Amino acid sequence: MPDSCSQNKAPNATKECCCGPIHHRPSQYRTIHGLTTVETSAGSVPVVPTRLTAGDYWGRFLVRLGINRMNYAIRPGLYACGNPKSDSPVIVTANYKLTFDILRKELEGISAWILVLDSKGVNVWCAAGKGTFGTEELIQRIKATNLKRVSNTKEIILPQLGATGIAAPSVQKSTSLRVIYGPVEAKDIPRFLENKKRCGMEMRKVRFPLLSRLEISLFEFTSALKWFLIAASAMLIATSFHDNSFNLEAGWGISKLFHLTLALSLSTGTFLFALLLPWLPARPFALKGFWLGASVITIFLVFFPGLNDSVHSLIAISATILAITMSFALAFTGSSTFTSLSGVRKETRRFLPIISLLFLTGLVFWILTFSNAGGKV
Amino acid sequence: MMRYIPNIARIEYNKTRCKGCKRCIEVCPHAVFAFKHGKAVLADRDACMECGACMRNCAFGAIQVETGVGCAAALIGSYLPGRKGKICC
């Protein structure tokens, strides 16, 4: 199972962490604009346009920022694109609207039936890992939509990343339909269909390109930001108390270094780590985070030697940057495409105590730094 | 190609059960299996991310994979008292 779910893991999309508890349901289904219908022996089937609208792109943008991503689903069931006949291919997908949009925009000029499973508004790979894009749901949806009346196909095309949740042998036993796994990315579907539903080996591999990694880091950053602002505010307020008076300006003067450290750590742990991942040394992510943090500390001290003025603050800054960077790095295993649970377990056991110790050290030395600085104001 | 911690993936493959249907090769996102002399071979065990797709799609029970929710947050949560059995996603 993928280490964690990736809400944006439509083909060609990215991974994030946590797509909600297994029973979470979207509260509404989104409208697909530009629908027409086609009459079939199983009733009316909606025909979807293969061109996305500005509204579709806006929705995608919001979801990439993490806004309302748990509530971006379409009604499951049978859809069509183009002008499908009873022998047109049947393509199966999830009811996360981003997945659906990414799929249909690659089907320009193609006539097919699209069977949308109820994955609770979650993308294919994540839902497959959770079991919601699963064998039972597929079998049930085939029956519920009367697919066999609409199409006389002997095979159905599943996204390759659904294989984690779909047992092809069981599907065949229950429905007599043969599961064919299509390419990882929707953009390869036209070529796959032309090539007699066969995939080149390159179409079967999952990659982790820069854009995907950065999209994840953006989501990580926005999720963590509020906690960092709270920590910064708490420190600002704490350092503003001096000699029975409350002076915010003085507090800012004292705690500036802390805020700078937080900002640096947050950016390093999210954006910089995602950017440099392929080149960071060592295999465990926490260790990669250590090297990155250590490098950033070195650069910081070399280029801004005047900023830190004591051994206490030096230790505080270093411990904090290392702890935060390593934490983000370890968490990134859950959003990556090539980490194994066994590996994550091993490195968590090994590095979590070290990270905890670094946080504790940081806390102690910030207190020491600011207790001393209080006397300087 | 980015690689993770080697010698750790819990995947077992029993060649005697393999009938050469190539399903494991079809579903694996990291080309862990290859096809040689009519049967699958475990070509790149260290590339395995334990997703279990191969095991799920092998009709002959030739593959065993230890799968599970692997995000570090869920793992850490499971170490804390009172949260055993609760997965984050």
HADDOCK unambig.tbl for C-alpha pairs under 7 A between the chains (distance, minus, plus):
assign (segid A and resid 1 and name CA) (segid B and resid 50 and name CA) 5.74 0.50 0.50
assign (segid A and resid 1 and name CA) (segid B and resid 51 and name CA) 3.24 0.50 0.50
assign (segid A and resid 1 and name CA) (segid B and resid 52 and name CA) 5.76 0.50 0.50
assign (segid A and resid 1 and name CA) (segid B and resid 67 and name CA) 5.45 0.50 0.50
assign (segid A and resid 1 and name CA) (segid B and resid 68 and name CA) 5.95 0.50 0.50
assign (segid A and resid 1 and name CA) (segid B and resid 69 and name CA) 6.75 0.50 0.50
assign (segid A and resid 2 and name CA) (segid B and resid 49 and name CA) 6.94 0.50 0.50
assign (segid A and resid 2 and name CA) (segid B and resid 51 and name CA) 5.23 0.50 0.50
assign (segid A and resid 3 and name CA) (segid B and resid 69 and name CA) 5.80 0.50 0.50
assign (segid A and resid 3 and name CA) (segid B and resid 70 and name CA) 3.95 0.50 0.50
assign (segid A and resid 3 and name CA) (segid B and resid 71 and name CA) 4.96 0.50 0.50
assign (segid A and resid 4 and name CA) (segid B and resid 69 and name CA) 6.19 0.50 0.50
assign (segid A and resid 4 and name CA) (segid B and resid 70 and name CA) 5.82 0.50 0.50
assign (segid A and resid 4 and name CA) (segid B and resid 71 and name CA) 4.89 0.50 0.50
assign (segid A and resid 5 and name CA) (segid B and resid 89 and name CA) 6.99 0.50 0.50
assign (segid A and resid 18 and name CA) (segid B and resid 88 and name CA) 6.60 0.50 0.50
assign (segid A and resid 18 and name CA) (segid B and resid 89 and name CA) 5.46 0.50 0.50
assign (segid A and resid 19 and name CA) (segid B and resid 89 and name CA) 5.75 0.50 0.50
assign (segid A and resid 20 and name CA) (segid B and resid 88 and name CA) 6.67 0.50 0.50
assign (segid A and resid 20 and name CA) (segid B and resid 89 and name CA) 4.93 0.50 0.50
assign (segid A and resid 21 and name CA) (segid B and resid 88 and name CA) 5.90 0.50 0.50
assign (segid A and resid 21 and name CA) (segid B and resid 89 and name CA) 4.56 0.50 0.50
assign (segid A and resid 22 and name CA) (segid B and resid 89 and name CA) 5.76 0.50 0.50
assign (segid A and resid 160 and name CA) (segid B and resid 27 and name CA) 5.79 0.50 0.50
assign (segid A and resid 163 and name CA) (segid B and resid 27 and name CA) 6.03 0.50 0.50
assign (segid A and resid 163 and name CA) (segid B and resid 53 and name CA) 4.97 0.50 0.50
assign (segid A and resid 164 and name CA) (segid B and resid 51 and name CA) 6.02 0.50 0.50
assign (segid A and resid 164 and name CA) (segid B and resid 52 and name CA) 5.74 0.50 0.50
assign (segid A and resid 164 and name CA) (segid B and resid 53 and name CA) 3.98 0.50 0.50
assign (segid A and resid 164 and name CA) (segid B and resid 56 and name CA) 6.90 0.50 0.50
assign (segid A and resid 166 and name CA) (segid B and resid 56 and name CA) 6.99 0.50 0.50
assign (segid A and resid 167 and name CA) (segid B and resid 56 and name CA) 5.07 0.50 0.50
assign (segid A and resid 167 and name CA) (segid B and resid 57 and name CA) 4.91 0.50 0.50
assign (segid A and resid 168 and name CA) (segid B and resid 57 and name CA) 5.45 0.50 0.50
assign (segid A and resid 169 and name CA) (segid B and resid 57 and name CA) 6.42 0.50 0.50
assign (segid A and resid 169 and name CA) (segid B and resid 59 and name CA) 5.74 0.50 0.50
assign (segid A and resid 181 and name CA) (segid B and resid 26 and name CA) 6.88 0.50 0.50
assign (segid A and resid 181 and name CA) (segid B and resid 27 and name CA) 6.94 0.50 0.50
assign (segid A and resid 204 and name CA) (segid B and resid 29 and name CA) 5.85 0.50 0.50
assign (segid A and resid 205 and name CA) (segid B and resid 29 and name CA) 4.72 0.50 0.50
assign (segid A and resid 205 and name CA) (segid B and resid 30 and name CA) 5.46 0.50 0.50
assign (segid A and resid 205 and name CA) (segid B and resid 31 and name CA) 6.91 0.50 0.50
assign (segid A and resid 206 and name CA) (segid B and resid 29 and name CA) 5.28 0.50 0.50
assign (segid A and resid 206 and name CA) (segid B and resid 30 and name CA) 6.51 0.50 0.50
assign (segid A and resid 278 and name CA) (segid B and resid 2 and name CA) 6.06 0.50 0.50
assign (segid A and resid 283 and name CA) (segid B and resid 4 and name CA) 5.23 0.50 0.50
assign (segid A and resid 283 and name CA) (segid B and resid 5 and name CA) 5.29 0.50 0.50
assign (segid A and resid 284 and name CA) (segid B and resid 4 and name CA) 6.87 0.50 0.50
assign (segid A and resid 284 and name CA) (segid B and resid 5 and name CA) 6.26 0.50 0.50
assign (segid A and resid 330 and name CA) (segid B and resid 72 and name CA) 6.81 0.50 0.50
assign (segid A and resid 331 and name CA) (segid B and resid 72 and name CA) 5.66 0.50 0.50
assign (segid A and resid 331 and name CA) (segid B and resid 73 and name CA) 6.78 0.50 0.50
assign (segid A and resid 333 and name CA) (segid B and resid 71 and name CA) 6.75 0.50 0.50
assign (segid A and resid 334 and name CA) (segid B and resid 70 and name CA) 6.54 0.50 0.50
assign (segid A and resid 334 and name CA) (segid B and resid 71 and name CA) 4.22 0.50 0.50
assign (segid A and resid 334 and name CA) (segid B and resid 72 and name CA) 6.24 0.50 0.50
assign (segid A and resid 338 and name CA) (segid B and resid 4 and name CA) 6.72 0.50 0.50
assign (segid A and resid 338 and name CA) (segid B and resid 49 and name CA) 5.61 0.50 0.50
assign (segid A and resid 339 and name CA) (segid B and resid 4 and name CA) 5.85 0.50 0.50
assign (segid A and resid 339 and name CA) (segid B and resid 49 and name CA) 5.38 0.50 0.50
assign (segid A and resid 340 and name CA) (segid B and resid 9 and name CA) 6.55 0.50 0.50
assign (segid A and resid 340 and name CA) (segid B and resid 48 and name CA) 6.87 0.50 0.50
assign (segid A and resid 340 and name CA) (segid B and resid 49 and name CA) 4.08 0.50 0.50
assign (segid A and resid 340 and name CA) (segid B and resid 50 and name CA) 5.61 0.50 0.50
assign (segid A and resid 341 and name CA) (segid B and resid 50 and name CA) 6.79 0.50 0.50
assign (segid A and resid 341 and name CA) (segid B and resid 68 and name CA) 6.93 0.50 0.50
assign (segid A and resid 341 and name CA) (segid B and resid 70 and name CA) 4.51 0.50 0.50
assign (segid A and resid 342 and name CA) (segid B and resid 8 and name CA) 6.22 0.50 0.50
assign (segid A and resid 342 and name CA) (segid B and resid 9 and name CA) 6.08 0.50 0.50
assign (segid A and resid 343 and name CA) (segid B and resid 5 and name CA) 5.90 0.50 0.50
assign (segid A and resid 343 and name CA) (segid B and resid 8 and name CA) 6.21 0.50 0.50
assign (segid A and resid 344 and name CA) (segid B and resid 70 and name CA) 6.81 0.50 0.50
assign (segid A and resid 344 and name CA) (segid B and resid 72 and name CA) 6.62 0.50 0.50
assign (segid A and resid 348 and name CA) (segid B and resid 72 and name CA) 6.95 0.50 0.50
